[in-house]
Amino acid sequence: MVSQLPVRILGIAGSLRTGSYNYALLRAARDLAPPGAEVHLLDRALLAGIPPYNEDVRAQGEPASVTALKEAIRQADALLIATPEYNFSIPGVLKNALDWASRPPETSPFSGKPVAIIGATAGTWGTVRAQMHLRQVCQALNMFPLNRPEVLVAFAAEKFNADGHLTDETARQLIRSLLEELVRWAICLRRRP
Ligand SMILES: Cc1cc2nc3c(=O)[nH]c(=O)nc-3n(C[C@H](O)[C@H](O)[C@H](O)COP(=O)(O)O)c2cc1C
């Protein structure tokens, strides 16, 4: 059930790395959230505790980490996923978490959920290929991804300072705009019959 204002956004980073640029992007998003929106960051310990997907394990009872992830998704009005790019796609850690939370499909917390996608890489292409794959997964999950603006942070080493603070003003402005659009999108979807 979607709450009234503030719009609650759950930030999920697809990286467990301590110095993760993508987690740092989410921290920036939390600081840049517009009035009327709150960005809450999913605890990465929770993500790290999710076992590799196995239908036999699920049949014996859903792991507590998965139940907690699903509940966090349910509580959110919208998701903000920051994905690294691994071999032109999304990391297994992220895909595994999405797969677990999507079962059983009848009660999936993703269905009808607005989502925005961002990503950072030390490389050249700003995670564009991973983001396109993630959009395809969002379609399978019946989520509603925001189309624009695209937030593709390339050459990340130059865009964050030593403390992991996003210093690049263009990226900061894009994240601001994205969050404004995501809030509008969440409110718009909330009003649908
Ligand atoms: C297995 C693996 C594959 C990778 N493949 C790509 C890739 O296809 N494109 C890319 O831009 N960076 C690639 N990278 C580099 C990551 O994008 C980079 O390590 C990034 O900082 C990871 O995100 P994080 O800082 O949030 O942990 C790869 C890294 C790993 C470990």
The ligand as a MOL file (V3000), in Angstrom:
LIG
                    3D

  0  0  0     0  0            999 V3000
M  V30 BEGIN CTAB
M  V30 COUNTS 31 33 0 0 0
M  V30 BEGIN ATOM
M  V30 1 C 33.4620 -9.3100 -12.7310 0
M  V30 2 C 33.5360 -7.8630 -13.1340 0
M  V30 3 C 33.1490 -7.4870 -14.3930 0
M  V30 4 C 33.1720 -6.1370 -14.7640 0
M  V30 5 N 32.6780 -5.7790 -15.9880 0
M  V30 6 C 32.5510 -4.4720 -16.2800 0
M  V30 7 C 31.8680 -4.0690 -17.4640 0
M  V30 8 O 31.3960 -4.8680 -18.2430 0
M  V30 9 N 31.7400 -2.7420 -17.6930 0
M  V30 10 C 32.2380 -1.8020 -16.8270 0
M  V30 11 O 32.0800 -0.6110 -17.0810 0
M  V30 12 N 32.8920 -2.1530 -15.7120 0
M  V30 13 C 33.0440 -3.4570 -15.4060 0
M  V30 14 N 33.6380 -3.8370 -14.2400 0
M  V30 15 C 34.1760 -2.8050 -13.3670 0
M  V30 16 C 33.1250 -2.3400 -12.3830 0
M  V30 17 O 32.1450 -1.5820 -13.0290 0
M  V30 18 C 33.7620 -1.5060 -11.3070 0
M  V30 19 O 34.5620 -2.3770 -10.5660 0
M  V30 20 C 32.7930 -0.7700 -10.4450 0
M  V30 21 O 33.4970 0.1180 -9.6180 0
M  V30 22 C 31.9820 -1.7250 -9.5900 0
M  V30 23 O 30.9650 -1.0240 -8.8920 0
M  V30 24 P 31.1240 -0.6130 -7.3580 0
M  V30 25 O 32.1930 0.4660 -7.2990 0
M  V30 26 O 29.7930 -0.0910 -6.9710 0
M  V30 27 O 31.5410 -1.8090 -6.5730 0
M  V30 28 C 33.6600 -5.1650 -13.8520 0
M  V30 29 C 34.0750 -5.5780 -12.5850 0
M  V30 30 C 34.0180 -6.8970 -12.2240 0
M  V30 31 C 34.4300 -7.3040 -10.8200 0
M  V30 END ATOM
M  V30 BEGIN BOND
M  V30 1 1 1 2
M  V30 2 1 2 3
M  V30 3 2 2 30
M  V30 4 2 3 4
M  V30 5 1 4 5
M  V30 6 1 4 28
M  V30 7 2 5 6
M  V30 8 1 6 7
M  V30 9 1 6 13
M  V30 10 2 7 8
M  V30 11 1 7 9
M  V30 12 1 9 10
M  V30 13 2 10 11
M  V30 14 1 10 12
M  V30 15 2 12 13
M  V30 16 1 13 14
M  V30 17 1 14 15
M  V30 18 1 14 28
M  V30 19 1 15 16
M  V30 20 1 16 17
M  V30 21 1 16 18
M  V30 22 1 18 19
M  V30 23 1 18 20
M  V30 24 1 20 21
M  V30 25 1 20 22
M  V30 26 1 22 23
M  V30 27 1 23 24
M  V30 28 2 24 25
M  V30 29 1 24 26
M  V30 30 1 24 27
M  V30 31 2 28 29
M  V30 32 1 29 30
M  V30 33 1 30 31
M  V30 END BOND
M  V30 END CTAB
M  END
